[in-house]
Amino acid sequence: MKKPSQHNKLGTFTPKLLSLTIASLLSISAFAQEAEVKKDDKDIEKIQVIGSNIRGGQVAEALAVSVIDAEAIGELGIDSLDDLLQLIPENGQNFFNEAQNIGGGVNAARGDIGTYNLRNLGTGNTLVLLNGRRMVNSASYQTEEVGGSFVPVNSVNINTIPIIGLSRVEVLRDGASAIYGADAVAGVVNHVVKSNFVGLTLSGRWAQYDEIPREEQTLSLEWGKDFNDGRTNLSTFFNYYARDRVNSQDDPRWANSDFSDRVPEDSLWFGDTAFRNDTANSLFGQFDVVSSATTSGLRDIFTDSSGEFETFPIGDERCQYNLNATTCGGIDGQGTFRLNLNADRDLSSELARASVFVFVNHEFENGTESFTELSYYQSETNLRRHATSSFSTSALRVGAQNYYNPFGPCGSPNRLDAALIPNVPCGGLELIIDNYRFAEQPRIVNNDGDTYRFLQGFRGSFGEWDWEAALLHSKATTDDITSNRVSNLLITEALFDPTAAAYNPFSGGVDSNIERALVDVFRKSETELTMIDAKFANADIYELPAGPLGFVVGFEYREESFEDDRDDRLDGTIAFTDFEGDTYPFVSDVVNSSPTPDSRGEREVVSVFAELQIPIFENFDMQAAIRYEDFSDVGDTTVGKVAFGYRPINSLLLRGSWSEAYRVPNLVTINESIVARNNTRTDYACLYAAENGGDIDQTTLDCRNSIQRIAQGSKTLNPEESINTSLGFVFTPNEDITVTFDYWSIKKENTIGLFGEENHTLLDLFLRLENGNANCASTQFNPVISRDDAGAGEAAIYQAAGICPAGDIRFIDDQYANLDERNLAGYDIGLYYDVDTNVGKFKFSYNGSFIEEFEQKAGGDAAILVQAQEAGQIPLSYPVAGFADLIGQDGNQEKRHSARVSWRKNAFGASLSGNKIGSFYQSSLTLEDGTRYVIPSMTTYNATFDYRFDMNNVDTRIRLGIRNLSNERAPLSDNYFGFFADAHRDFGRSYYLDFQSKF
């Protein structure tokens, strides 16, 4: 593969492109073609158009493709394409599910969104097509963990495609950059929508659940008609879908964020605080006296020796003195009052979605065809999130004159009795808020999304050549507004207010005056795609002894852009500076939200491609393709592909492929300005000190909290490149049975990721362990970590553990980088059996996907950590995140299975399908001896029964369906709602009734 050159010179592109095209066509004689395709309709699962630009070319069975037709989709009972993700064995985790996206906050791609993640390689590695052409990326982006931390990803929102109108979904399980261009690394998914529909079909569905009070409604309309003696067709598809929210209080399993009581007594994790997912940040906070507690007479009476005290609800057993009618206080160290984060937050939003597709096809008198595609999608979601907490990197203070300060000015009605605090000055004492959460109101997220797509194309023939050209333009927008956020500027003003209108942090949330500090925060995002393409094909350009030589050559030009407009309080327009002098871009004006600048970027891509299909022998066909793409911002690249199909006997087809694929750095990772992100992370230097220095319960140290990571877009990033190989067979002993097997591997270089905050703290720990207690003042440890100075009590714990003291982390400077090689390998199995009997027609299908290798090679500092852990220098319970062996880790299942059997006899039909997600382990729960917490496999079944009849000359079908027939619930994990939502769903059994009437 040619390494991309760094340039931005589209003006010099044409001569270079033409010379490359001529050279490619002259040297491509060694490339070839594929296998024979059956043309019977019943072979729909074995026939596809994806994977080749030569229509009608004999390539289908030589490519590893899974096809899910409209009948199967209907029997699965899904309402959205993101539901289909769970049922495709080759697909990995769903990183866009709302139950797991809580941590992303305003930086998550919220709303009605779903996308593919083939092979668990990451969502940006699967190319998504609609009727064979690219789709615009989702307007909003989020981050996914690559390496040791989270990297921005761009991906298509498949929920913009309605289920109604789909003819089939084709999944090419192979790299296909030579055919389709960038991003086709893990594979390609093509959605084929019916574009020549005739008739009128009305359908609807109503569903409800056993365990939760959710209802779902779907209404769909299909209409189409031929005009001009059949030369013109107009087809329209309309779909409306609505669902209720799912809240944490809808099921006792989720109602409390402390899941300790669900851990079995015989488990090694019984009594472990890992499952205690409530928070120490609540409306009953921890406070530090700014001035000396000793001279104020508070030490060992109201505060500890460091001037810290905690607050609790009146009546709490830890109360040592009363502050007011709702709140008491106690010397720090008794344990903070913990808040149930699941008191009111949603696993799934309330949603309403509508979409419409219009197709206009016309054949001119000269035989040229015009095809027009128009679509519009609109969605609205409403989501409830837990209340915001204090911004850990920017502490807030209670002013000495605050009206509700118990150590406030003399004469204040809320100052403690003078006899209790005789040495507190009449000017009052200023307090620093330590652990606290503005939990009076939940965050409310409203997200509106719109997407439109216009395509105008023409196709025809001249002589033996077929040609096709089209113009496509598509745009997606989202408007995300979060209510009940807290402004740092407004809450600071309220905390220093000497009047009764001040914010009261000592009320337990009762009449606290929080309303004066609440703000709405918006994120407005937009993406656009404009594309022009043309291709010329001849399925019989030359007759070879073994058959016709097929050839196609094409050209494509596309423009891609994104714009991410952040709220003035996030992008620095309204800047907040804390009392330590920290300001934008390290601190935003929204409490506990990362400062984020507005961001935008665009690129132009020009490509030329060619494909040959050559029959080498009568039973041996090959396909070859080459593609050159030039990007205006990251250079150019050339990739190729070779595939073959060999049939030694009629019933056996051997097939294989070798291809190069690539994924260029997305527009965000290139154009993003400096961004500070806050993620909940463990400081392993702190944890080691706590576990080995006498603070195992972390009453003094606080080792897991929000750590700020700083990163910035880079124009020096190189494209990710991969070599994809596959080898398999298709065995058809008779016309009713088909067995497929395909072994595949992906070797990917230059994976774009981050070393990671926790890995940086591990490196810091490793350097401290090597150093011991010597020369602590003059030794520099991990230079990318900026820390505060350790307090006296904290330093003593570190020294007792045998390492130099470390204060709280202020931020970690972690930049996007091309990491070392990532390798994946596995195999897919398919079995299809159709049989007609006296009692009806049966269809059976099974698909299994098995991962044998998933490794992110560790280089540089990551290799140092892996070697140190293997040598026992770093505890095994401190994982090196994102590097080494990833198979079976954190949702990377080794096995996934899907099976379906259907029956039809005249007017009656039924189906039963099953889906099994294999076991995996949660790395964060690894014990000190290396024992892993294994999340067991989960199997669900869906069943349908339908009856078809004629009612007043209307062909009608009624179907009763049951999803999750056995009411299987998700296994326990240490996550927000007690299950691993990226892989599992926990809604239990549901029923639906749908109808379809064809007029």
N, C-alpha and C positions, 0 to 999 in steps of 0.2 A: 504493500500500500504506500502510496506517495504521501509523505508527511506534508501537512498543510503549511503553506507559506503565509507569512503575515503581510497582508496588504489590504488596501481599500481602493482598488482601481478598476471599477467596472468598465471604464472607458477603454481600457486595453484588453478587454476580455475577448472580443469577437475573433481576431486572428488566431489567438491561442486556442480557442474552442474549435474553430474550423479545422485547424491542423490536427488537433487531437482526434476529432471525429473521423477524418480521413484515415489517419494511422490506425485507429481502432477497427474500422471496417475492413482494412486490408489485412490486419493481423488476427482477425477473429475466426478464421477458418477452423481453428481447433476446437471451437465451442460447439454446443449441440442442443439436443431436444429431449423430449420425454415420452411418456407411455400412453397407450391407447385408452380412450375414455369411452365408457358406456354411455349411451344416450337415453336410456330409459328413465322415465320420471321417477320410478321407484328407487333409483340409485342416487337420489338427491344428496344423501349423506356422503357420497363419494365423488360428487361433481361440484366444481366451483369455478369461478372466473378469477379468483384472487391468486396472485403469485405469478401472473404472466400478463404482458401487454398484448399478446396475440390472441384475439378472440377466436374461439374454435380451435385453438392450437391443442395438440395432443400432449398436454402437460399435466393434467389434473392429478392422476394417480401417482405421479412421480414426486409430488410435493406433500409434505405432512400438513394436512388441513383438517380441522374439525368444523363441521357444519351443524348449526342448530336451526332447524326450520321453524316456520310459523306454528305448525301443529305442536311441536315439542314445547315451544315457548308458551303456547296456550295451556298445555297440560301442566306446566310447572307452576302456574298460578301467580306469575310475577306481575307487578304493576309498573316497575321501572327497570331500566337496564342495569342500574346499580344492584338490584336484587339478583340479576343474572351472574354477577361477579362471584357470588358465593357458590355457584353451581358449576363453574367451569374449572375442572381439575388443574389445568395448566396455569390458572390465575392465582396470584398470591394474595397478600393481605390488602384489605380495603383501608387505605390511609385517609380516606375522606369521610369516614363515618363520624357522626356528630358525638357519639358517646365517648370517643377517644380524643376528640379535638378540643377538649376543654382547655388543655394547657396552652394551646396556641392563641387563645383570646382573639383580639382584633387582627392578629397576624395569621389566623387560620383562614382557609378558603371556606367560608361558611355559606349556608343556604342549601339549595337543592343541587347537589353536585356529586358526581361519581365518575370514576375512570378506571381503566384497566391497569393491571400490574402483572403482566405475564412473567412467569418464572421468579417472581419476587425480586426482580432486578431493579424495581423502582418505576413509578408511573410514567416518567418521561421517556422510558425506553421502549414503549409500545406505540406504534403508529396507528392512529385511528382514522378510518375512512368512512365516507358516506357515498354509496354508489360509486366506489372506486376512486374518489378524490378526497383530498385532505379536508379536515374540519378546522375551524378556528379554535385556538386554545381558550380555555375558560378565562373569563375576565380577571378573576382574582386568583392569586397563587398562594401556596403555603410552603412549608418546609418539610423535608423528610430526612431521616437520619441516614447519612452516608459517611462511613468512617466512624468518628466518635461524636459527631454532633449534626445539627440540622442545616440542610442546604436548600435554597429555594428551588422549586420544581414547577414547570409549566406542563399542563396536560389538558386534553379535551374533556369537556363535560358531556358524558354520554347520555345524561338525563334529558338533553335537548332533543333526543330522538325518541319519538313515542313508540310504544310497543305496537299499537295499532298501525297497520300499513306495512309492517316489516314482513318481507318475504323470507329472509333468513339472515343469520349472522355467521360470517365465515372467519375462522381463526387460523391464520397461517402461523404455525409454530416454528418459525425459522427466521433468521435474519434476512432482510430483504432490501437493504439500502440500494443495491444495484438496480432493483426494480422500481422502488418508490422513493428513494432518497433518505434524508436524515431521519433519525429517531426510530427506524425500523430495526432495532437491535435485538430485543427479545422476541419480536414477532409483529404481525400486522392483524388488525381486526377490521373487517369490512362489513358494513351494514347495508344490506340490499333492500331498498324500499320499493314496493310495487309502484310502477310509474305508468302503467297502461290499464288502469282499473276501469271496469265497466259494470255498472249496477249501483245499488244502494244497500248499504249494510249499517244497521244500528245495533250497538252493543253496549252493555253496562255491567257493572259489578259492584257488589256490596259485601264488605267483610267486617268481621269483628273477632276479638280475641277472648280466650278463656281466662287469662291471668291478668289482663290489663284492660282499662276502659277505653280502648282505641277503636274507632271505626274508620273505614276507608271506603271511598266512593269513586267509581270511574265511569265516565260516559264517553263513548266514541262514535264517530260517524265517518263512514267511507262512502264517497260518491264519485262516480265517473261515467263519462258518456263519450261516444264516438260521434264526430261530425264530418261533414264533407265526404260522404260515402266511405267513411272509415279512415280517411287520410289524416284526420285530426282527432286527438284524444285529450280530454280535460279530466284530470283526476284530483280529488281533494280528500284529505284526511284530517280529521279534527279529533283532538283528545283532551279531556279534562280529568284531572285527578286531584282529590283532596283527602287529607288524613288528619286525625287528631294528634296532639302531642303525646309523648310518653314521658311522664315525670317520675322522679325518684320515689315519690310517695305512692305511686301506683302499685308497688309490690314491696312487701316487707324485705325481700332480698336486697333491695337497693336503698331502703329508707334510712339506714345509718351508714355513714362512711367508715365506721370502725367495724371491720369484718372479722375481728379476732374470734368472735363466738362461732364463726362458721368453720374454723380450723378444727379438724378431728383431734381428739385427745391423744390418739396413737401416732399423730404426725410429728415429725421432727421439728416442725414449725409451730407446734402448739405453744402458746404463750409468747411467741415472737412478736415484737412490736411492729414488724414489717407490714402486717395487715391492719394496723391501726392508722387508717387513712383520714381520721379527723385531724384538725389542725390546732396548733398552739396559738394561732392568731385568731382572736375573737374580740367581741365587744368588751371583754374584761381583760385589759391589757397589762403589760409590764412596763414600768417607767423608771427612768434614771434621773436622779437629782443632779442638775448641772453643777452647782457649787458643792462645797464640801459638806457631806452629811454629818461629819464629826462636829464641825463648828456650829452647825444648825441644830445639834442635839437630836438628830434623827437616827444616827447609827445604832444598830442592834436593838432599836425600839420600833422604828417604822421601816427602816431599810437595813440592808446588809452593809458590810464594810465598804462596798463600792458605791453605795448610795442607791441601790436598786430595790424596788418593791413591786409586788404583784397585786392585782385586784381580782375579786371573786364576787359572785352573787351573794347577797345577804343570806346567811344560814349555811353557807358552805363550811365544812369542817375545818378548812384551812384558814378561816377568818381569825385575825388577831386584833383587829380594831375596825370600827365602822367609819366609813367616809361620808355616807349619806343614807337615804332611805332605801336605796336599791343595791348599793355596792359597799363591800368591805375591803380591807387591805391586809397584807401580810408581808413579812420579810421575804425577800427573793430566795428561791431555792426549794420551795415547797411543791413546785410543779405548776405549770400554767393551766388555766381553765381552757379546756379543749372544746372546739366548735364542731358540730356535725355539719359537714359541707353538703350533705345530701338532704338537708331539711327541705330544700325546694330548688332542684335543678333538673333539667331535661336530659334524657338520653336521646330523644329524637324530637325534632321541632314540629310545630303545627305547619302544615304545608298546603298550598293551593297552586296547581300548575295547569297551564293551558298551552297547547301547541297546535299549529296548523301547517300542513304541507300542501302545496299546489304544484302539479306537474302538467305541462302543456307540451304535447308532442305533435309534430306536423310533418307530413311527407310532401315535398314539393313535386311538381310534375316531372322534373328532371331526375327524380330519385333521391335528391338530397333530403336529409332529415334534420329537422330542428327539434331540439329538446331544451325545455325551460324548466327550471326548478326554483320555487319560491318557498321559503319556510320562515315561520316566526314562532318564538318560544318565549313564554313569560312565566315567572314564578314568584311567589311571596312566601316567606317563612317567618315564623315567630318563635324565638327560643329563649328559655329562662336559664340563666347561669348563676352560680353561687356568687355571693357578694365579693367585691374587691378587697384585697388586703393592702397593708402599707407597703410602700416601695422600699425594699430592704437596702438598696444602695443609696437611698436618700432619706435619712431619718427626718421625721417631723417633730416639732416641739410644742409643748403647752406653755404659753406665755405666763410669766410671773403674775401679770394682771388679769389672766383669764378669770371670768366671773365664777367658774365652777372649780377652779383649782383649789384643792384642800389645803395647799400650802401657799395660798394666794395672799393678797395684800390685807393688811389690818383693816377691819371694817367690812370686809367682804362677807356676805351672808353664808358663804359656803366654806370659809376658812375654818379649820378645826379649832376647837376650844383652845384659848390662849394658854390654859394650864397644861395642855398636852404638848404644845410646841412653843415653849417660852423663848427659845433661842432662834426661832425662824424670824428673819428680819421683816419689818413691816412692809417692805417693798415686795415681799413674796419670793418664791423660788421658781425658777424656770425648770421645766421637766422635759426630758427627751422621751418620746414614745418609742418603745422597743417592740415587743410583740403586740400587735393590735390588728383589728380588721374592721373596716367600715361596713358592718354586716346588717345595717338597718334595712336595706333594700336589695333585692336581687338585681343583677344586670339583665336587662331585656334587650335582645338582639333582633332587629328586623332587617331582613335581607331581601331585596328585590333584584331579580335578574332578568335580562332580556338578551335574546340572540336572534339575529336574522341572517338569512343566507339567500343569495341570488346567484343562479348559474344559468348562463346561456351558451348553448353549444350547438354545433352542427357536425354531422357525419355524412359520409357518402363514399362513392367509389369512382375511380377513373381507371379504366382498363382492369388490370389484375390487382390494383392497389386499393385498399380501404384506408380512409383517412378520418380523423376526428379532431376537432379543436373546440375549446371552450374558454369562457371567461367566468371566473368565480370571484365573488366578493362577499365577505361575511364579517360581522361585527358582533361582539359580545360586551355587555356592560353589567356591572353589579353596583348596587348602592347599599352599603352595609352601615347601619346606624345602631350604636349601643347606647342605651339610656341607663341612667343611674351610675355613671362613672363619677369619680371624685377628682376635682381640679386641685392640684397642689397649691396654686396661687390662692384659690378661694378658701381652701381648708386652712391654709396658713393664716390668712386674714381672720378666719373664724376662731382659730385657736388662740389668737392674741387679742380678741375682742374683750374689753372689760365690762360689757353690758350683758344683760340677760339673753341677748341674741347670739351669744358666743356658742361655739360648738362645745358640747359637754362630753368628754371621753370617759366620764365617771358615772354615767347614767345607765349603763347596760343597754343602751340603745333606746331608752324610753325618753321621748321628748328631747332628743339630743341636738336638734336644730341642724341636722345633716342636710336638709333641703337646700340650704343656702350655698352648699358646695357641690351640688350635683350638676352634671353637665351631660349633654349628648356628644358622642364621639363618632365621626363618620369615616368611612373608607370608600372611595369611589374608584372603581377600576374599569379598564377598557382594553380590549384587544381587537385587532383587525387583521384580516388576511385577504389579500388580493392576489389572484393567480391567473395566469394565461398559460395554456398548454396546447400542444399539437403533436400528433403522432401519425405515422404512416406505416401501414402493415401490409404484408403480402404473405399469406399462409402457404403459398406455393410459388416462391420466387424462382426456384430451380428444382428440377426433378432429379433426385439422386436414385441410385439403384434400390435403396431401401424405402424410398418414399419422398414426399415433397419437403423441400427446405423452406422453413418459415423465417421471416425477418421483420423486424420493426425498428424504426428509428424515431426519436421524439425529442421535443424541446419543451422546457418549462421555465417560466419566470414567476417568481412570487415575491411579495412584500409582506413582511410581518412586523407588527408593532405592538407595544403595550404601554399603558399609562396607569400609574398608581398614585392617586391623589389622596394624601392623608390629611386628617384633621389638623387645623392650625395649632392645636395644643400638642400634637405629636411631631409635626414637621419643623418646629422651631419658630413659626410665625408668632405664636404666643409662647415666650420662653420663661421658664421657671429656674431660679437660682437658689439652691438650698443654703443653709447657714454655713456649710463648709466650703462654699464657693463653686460647687459642681453645677454645671448648667448644660444646655444643649451643645453638642449632640450626645452627651452621656446621661442626661436626665430630661424627661419630658414633663409636661404640665399635667399629665394624667397619672394619678396614683397607680402604681404597679403596672404601667404600660411602658413598653420600650419606646424610646424616641426613634422615630422613623421618618426620614426625609421623603418628599415626593420623588418618584422615580419614573423614568420613561426610557424607551429605547426602540430602535427599529433596525431592520436589516433587509437587504435585497439578496435574493438567491437566484442564480441562473444555472440551469443544468441541461445537459444533453445526455441521452441514453440510447443504447442499442441492445437488441436482444435477438438471438438466433435460436431456432429449434431445428435440430438436425437428426434425422434418423440414421444412425451409424449402420445398424443392421435392421432386419425386419423385427427383431425382438429386443433391440437395444437403441433407446432414444436418449438424447441429451438436450439440455437447455443451457444456454450461456447468456450472460448479461454483463454489461459494463455501463458505468455511469460516472460522469464528471459533474461536480457541483462547485460553484464558486460563490463564497459568502462575502458580503461587503465588509464584514467586521472581523472575521477569523481566518480568512484564507480560502484555499481550495483543496479538494481531495478527489481521488479517483478510486473507485471500488469495483470489484467484479464478483461474479457468482457463476458457479458451474453446478448443475444438477443432472442426475441420470436416472433412467428407469430401464431395468433389464428383466425380461420375462423368459427365464429358462424353460418353463412349462406354462401352459395357458393359465393354470390356477395359482401361479406364484409370480409376484412382481417384487423384485429387489430394487430399492431406491436409496438414493443418497444425495448429499449436496455439500458443497464447500462455498462459503461466501464471506465477504468482508462487509462489515457494517460500521456505522459511526453515528455519533450523537454530538452535535456541536454544543458548546456552552450556551445555556439559555440566556435570553436577553436580560434577565434579572441579575444573574451572576456576573455578567459583563458590565452592566450599567448602574448597578446599585451603588448609591453613595454610602459613606460610612454609616453603619447601622449597629446600634447597641441592642442586644437581645437579652432578655432575662428568662432563664429557664431554671426550674427546680433541679438542683444537682447536689451530689455528695462531694464534699471536700475530703479526700481520702487522707491527706496529711492530718487533718483535724480528727478524722475518725480513728486513725491509728493511735493518735495521742490519747483520745478518749478511752479507747479499749485497753490501752497498755499503761495509761498514766493515772488510773484510779477514778475516772469519770465515765464509767460505762453507761450510765443512764443519761449522760449529757445534761446534767443539771447546771454545769458551768459553761461548757462548750456547746455550740449549736452547729452541727456539722452537715446538715441537709437543709438548704434554703435556696432562695432565688439568687443565682449567680449571673452576673452580667458578662456577656460575651460580645466582643467587638469584631466586626468583619466588614469587608468592603469589596465591591465588584472589581474585577480585574480583567484587563484586556490581554493579559499574558497567558491566560488559561488556554490549554490545547484541547482540541476535540477528543472525546472518548472514542476509542477505536476497538473493534473486536473481530475475532475470527470465529465464525460459526460453522460447525460441522454436524451432519446428521447421517445416520445409516440405519436402514430398516427394511421391512418387507410388508407386503399386502398379500394375504393368502385367502383365496376364495375356492374352497373345495367344491362348492356348488353355488347355484345362483342365489341361494337363500342365506348363506353364511359368509361373513367376511371377518378376518382377523388381521389386525395391524400391530406392528411393533416398530418403534423408532427410538434409537439412541441418539442423543444430542449433546453437544457441549458448546459453551461460550467462553472464550478467553478474551477478557476485556482489559485494555490498557488505558491508563490516564483517567481512571474514574475520578470525577470531580467530587471532592468531599472536604471534611474538616478533621483535624486531629482530635478535637473535642475537649470540652471543658474538664470533664472528669478525668480524661487521660492526662491532661496537663497537671491536674492535682496529683495523679499517680506518679508522674515524672517528678514533680516537686517532692513527693514523699520519698521516692527512690534516692534522690540527691541528698535529702536530709538524713536518710538511713546510712548512706555512704559516709556522710560527714560526721554523724554522731553529735556530740555536744560541743565540739571544738570550734573556736573562732566564729561563733554565731553572729557577732556584730559585723564582721568584715566579709562573710561569705555570701555570695549571691547564689540563690538556688534557681528555680525555673524563672527566667527573666520575663516571660510573657504574662506572668501573674503579678498583679499589683495588689498588695495587701496593706491593711492597717497594721499599726503596731499592736502587739499582743498585750493585754492587760496583765497585771501581776498574777491574778488567780489563774488565767489562761496559760501564762508562761510556765507556771509551776507544774501544770499537768503535762505539757510538752517535755519539760526537762525530766520529769519522772518517767516518761516513756522513752527517754534516751535520745531525743532529737531536739534540734533547735526550735525555739518558739515561732509560731506563725499566727498572725492576726487574721481577722475576717478578710475575705477576698473582696476587693473593690471592683475589679474587672479582669477579664482574661482577653488578651489580644490574639485572636485565632482567625487566620485568614484562609479563604478558599484556596485549594491547591489540587493539583493532579496527583492523586495517590497512586500506589503501586497496583499491580495486576489484581483483577478480580476474576475468579474462575468458578464456573458453574457447569454441572453435568448431571445427566439423568436419563430416564427413558419413559416413554409413553406407551400404553397398551390400549387397544380398542377391540371390541368384539360386537358385531352386529348380526342379528339373526331375525329374519322375517319368515313367517310360515302361515299358510292358509290351512285351516282345518274345518271340520264339519260344524264346530261350535263357534267359529269366527276367525278373524285374522289377528295374529299376534305379532308384535314387534318388540325386540329386545335389544338394548344397547348398553354397553359398559365402556367407560373411559377411566383410566387410571394414570396418574402422573407421579413419578417417583424421582426424588432428588438424591443423587449419590455424592455430589460434591458442591459445596458452596463456601468459598474461601475468599476473604479479602487479605491478600498478602501484606504482611507488616514490614515496612521499611523504615529507615531512619530511627526516630525516637520511638515509634511503635514497636520496632524490632527489639529495641533495648528493653522495653517494658515486658514484652512476651518472654524474652530470655530470662529476665529477672524473676518473673513469676514461675517459670519452669524450674529455676534454680532454687526456689523457695525463699527468695529475698523479699518478695511481695506476697501477702496472703492470697490464697486462691479465691477467697470470698470477695476480693476487690477485682472485678472484671476489667480486662482491657477492652473497652467498648469498641465494637465495630471492626476489629481486626482479627486475624487468624481464622479459625474454623467457625463459620456462621450457620452451618447446617443444624437445624433443629433449635436454633436460638431465637427467642422472642418472636414467635410467629412464623419462622421459616420452617414450615412443616416438611418432613421428608416424604410424606405420602398424602395423596388426596384421591378420592374415588367418587365416581358418579355413575349411577345405573338407572335405567328406566325400562319398564315393560308396559306395553299398552295393548288393549284388546278392543276390537270392534266387530259387532254383529248386527248388520242392518242398521236400525235406528239407535242401537245402544252402544255405548263405549265406556271404557274405564282405563285408568292408568295408575301405576304406582312407581314412584321414583325415590331414590335414596341418594344421600350425599354424605360422605364421611371426610372430615378434616382430621388429619393425623395429629399425634401428640407432639409437643415441643416443650422446651423449658424456658422459664423466666430467669434471665441471668442475674437480675438484681436481688434474687432470693437465694443465691448460692451461699452455702454455709462455709465456715472457715476451713473445714476439711475437704472442700471441693464438691460436696454433695449438692446436686441440682434439684430445684423444685420443678417437677415435671407436671405440666398441664395435660391431662389425658385427652384422648381423641373424642370427637363429638360426631354423632350420626343422627341425621334427621330424615324423615320420610314425608313425602307429599302424596296425596291420593285424590283422584277425581272420578266422578261418575257423571255421564252426560246422556241426554236423550234428545233425539232429533225428530221433528215432526213438521207436518205442513199445516199451517193455520191460515185459512182464507187466502190460499195461494202464496203464502209467505213461508219460506224455508226458515224454520226456527230451531234453535238449539238452546237447551237449558243445561247448565253444568253446576254440580255441587262439588266443591273442593275443600280439602282439609290440608293445611300446611303444618308441618311438624306434627305428624299424626300421633306420635308417642309422647308428645309434650315434653321433649327433651330440653333441659335447661343447661346453660353454659357452665362449664366447670369453673371452680374458684381460682382467681388470680389476684395479684396485688395491683389492682387498677381502680379507676375512679368509681366504678359501680360493681366491683368485685368480679369482673370477668374481662377477658382479653378481647376487647371490642374490635380490634383490627382484624381478628380472625373469626370471632364467634358472635352470634346474636342470642339474646336471652329473653325474647318476648313470649316464648311458649307457643302453644297451639293456637291456630286461628282457623276460622271457617269463612268460606265465601260462596256466594251464589251469583252466577253471571248468566246473562242471556245474550243471544245473538240472533238477529232477524235479518234475512236477506230478501229484499223486495225485488 
